[in-house]
Amino acid sequence: MTERLVSHLRYGALAVPNFEQERDFFVKHWGLTEVEASDGLSYLAAEGSTEPFILRLRRDDKRVDLAGFGVATRANVDALAAKLHAEDVQFVHEPQALTGFGGGYGFRVFDGDGRVLEFATGYQTREARKIREREPIPVKLSHMVFNSQDLNTTAQWYVDHLDFTISDSLVRPDGVDMMHFMRCNANHHSIAIAVGPHHSLHHLSFEMRGIEEWMRGAGKILRAGTRMIWGPGRHNAGDNTFAYFLDPAGNTIEYTTELAMVDDDSWVANRHDISHLSTQDQWGTAQEMSELVARESFNDIDKGLFVAPPV
Amino acid sequence: MTRIHIAADHGGYELGRALEARAVSGGFDVVWHGADEIDAGDDYPAYAVRVGQVVVTDQDAGIDAFGVLVVDEAMAGVVAANKVNGARAVTTTSPRAAMAARAVVDANVLVLDGIAYEESAWLNVYAFVTASMEQTVERGRQILQIEEFENAGTIEGWAVQLEPEQIAVRHE
């Protein structure tokens, strides 16, 4: 059993220039709840999650601000910080009391490519509620995927420093890696890294209660005039259903459900050939993951690399 | 509490009011959308569209809602109600069929003939608003294909053709 100091993915934080439009979309259509707001900053929670928030939006040039991870205890935060220091990981700040919404104790570092990661414990949790049958809103944040222009280097950083494990990979017929799905707990993946022309956000994925709620939510987003760029389908890697949309800032977002759970000790990572249609979509109904579809999620170049967000 | 939106044209007014009373005493949150009184010359499409719209609006807002439309000819009401984006209207003559419509296509509007026997009509309504969709991926996928076509004119997902300058250079 791999002992990991990182317990789970908590939230994604994005900066977008069309802040009001993006926030309104996530509240009015996507189904998140604004729990804290100040000028140009919005914290959005999922009703089914105990996390104080799962998405933070900030008004600025478009960039990925943060990926937030949970750590079980204060001792583990300190142990992880000590480990990363010993490995010469670049820190944004040392373990300290966090001043953002929810508080807690934690620290921030740059990953190998310059994305900012936060590790925290002891923050104020939120009272979650069971999502009702047929309620078309997310339960929680499922996973966060990054584009990388150097896939294996990026993925290896998460293995070496944070003890993530590759659950499955997508590969080209000639054996070249295209995507790695990586876990830090029993969820098949909490983050994934995809080959892209540059470092950027590939997509944020939100977990729905079940099939009916996933369908209801996706129908609602279609009616809101949002483009579904890929789906509906069901992935082989992770076994989760998917429907991908573009948010007002051009970020790809996903409604998913039924992401596989894996047993850490017995799970054997697969290498799925992307030229086999069934790899991408078990149902064969979503259109083939062509280069055109892939480009939809290349996103803009992340301007936040090795630049810490102001908050 | 499950909400039931009810509307009826002249051919369905009496049964519609009877179902309204049964639904209220059954503990449902009932909203009547007309007609206000029997109007011998009224046309069903306006009622069909109104019920379809309020149901879809409520469902998108996370309110558990269904529609019941009682009209002279149920099949005509089905055609009209299904013109509303997101409405999935059916007509049934047995509780079993009503449950099947919920299970298979997550139907959200039930259309009944005004001449239907009240007891039987109520059993259809009750079965309809208390049954669940089949929790299988196939059903969800099929409904989303309908909704995708309804909103975008395609069925299997789509990608936009990018201009050459928008296509990123790939470094192998």
Interface residues (C-beta under 8 A of the other chain):
Chain A: G31 R132 E133 R134 E135 P136 I137 Q149 V176 G196 P197 H198 G210 I211 E212 W214 M215 R216 A218 G219 K220 L222 R223 G225 R227 M228 I229 W230 G231 P232 G233 R234 T241 A243 E258 W283 T285 A286 Q287 S290 L292 V293 R295 E296 F298
Chain B: V56 Q59 D60 G62 D64 N85 G86 D106 S132 M133 Q135 T136 V137 E138 R139 G140 R141 I143 L144 Q145 E147 E148 E150 N151 A152 E156 G157 W158 A159 V160 Q161 L162 Q166 I167 A168 V169 R170 H171 E172
